Amino acid sequence: MHQRPSKNTSLLVLLALVACAVVPAGANASAGGAAAPAAGSSHHRVRPSGIATWFGPGFYGNRTACGQTLTPTVVGVANRTLPCGTLVSVTYAGHTLTVPVLDRGPYSHGVDWDLTAGAAQALGVTETVRIATKVVGIAPNTPALGLPPEASVAALAGGAPAG
């Protein structure tokens, strides 16, 4: 069941974030984004490491708290307090992936993060693990946030990609 993330998966995640017009930390709302939470902000304090689980199959087809439709290809993370679109760098077992906050949770006691199945697969996570995290910016919260580029076009156009 454990699969090593492919270079294509990492590239798709990177392209998805670029396609969603990633806004660097500190950008203001008039520039199309909001400022990322301050590192020392007590309202959105993020510990440098935490316990993570992953979610997916029972939730596919449902909307996340941030408005995306959850599918197996969505790459993101759920957090109880960070604003939708906050970009978090997640490191596990030597793999690093930058993912947007797409949902609220996790709701299990002692768990800090809930990775989507797409993010878990890209990082090689198959069970509850300890991850390192760092808030690195914010992206506009759109229905296509977290989708691979070809899926983003289809979601926004209301259909499947041509080809």
KAJOFEN-V781925 format. One line per field, one symbol per residue. ss: DSSP state (@ for helix, = for strand, . for the rest). phi: phi as a letter, one per 30 degrees, with the letter a starting at -180 (. if undefined). psi: psi as a letter, one per 40 degrees, with the letter a starting at -180 (. if undefined). A space follows every 10 residues. Layout:
ss: ???
phi: ???
psi: ???
//
This chain:
ss: ......@@@@ @@@@@@@@@. .===....@@ @......... ........== =====.@@@. ..=.....=. .....===.. .....===== ==..====== ===....... ..====@@@@ @@@.....== =========. ........@@ @@@@@@@... ...
phi: .dcddddddd dddddddddc hecdejdcdd cjbbddedec dddbdbddba dbbbbledce jddddcjdcd bdcdcabcbd bddejdcbdc bbhicbbcbd dcackdcddi ccbbdddddd ddcidbadbc bcbadblbbe dbdcdjdded dddddddiad ddk
psi: dhhhhidddd ddddddddde ghhiheiide eeaiiihide hddfhhieii hiaiicdeeh eiiideeihh idehhaihid diihehhhhh hhfehhhhii heiiaiehhe hdihiidddd ddefheahih iiihheaiih hideheiidd ddddddeeai ii.
//
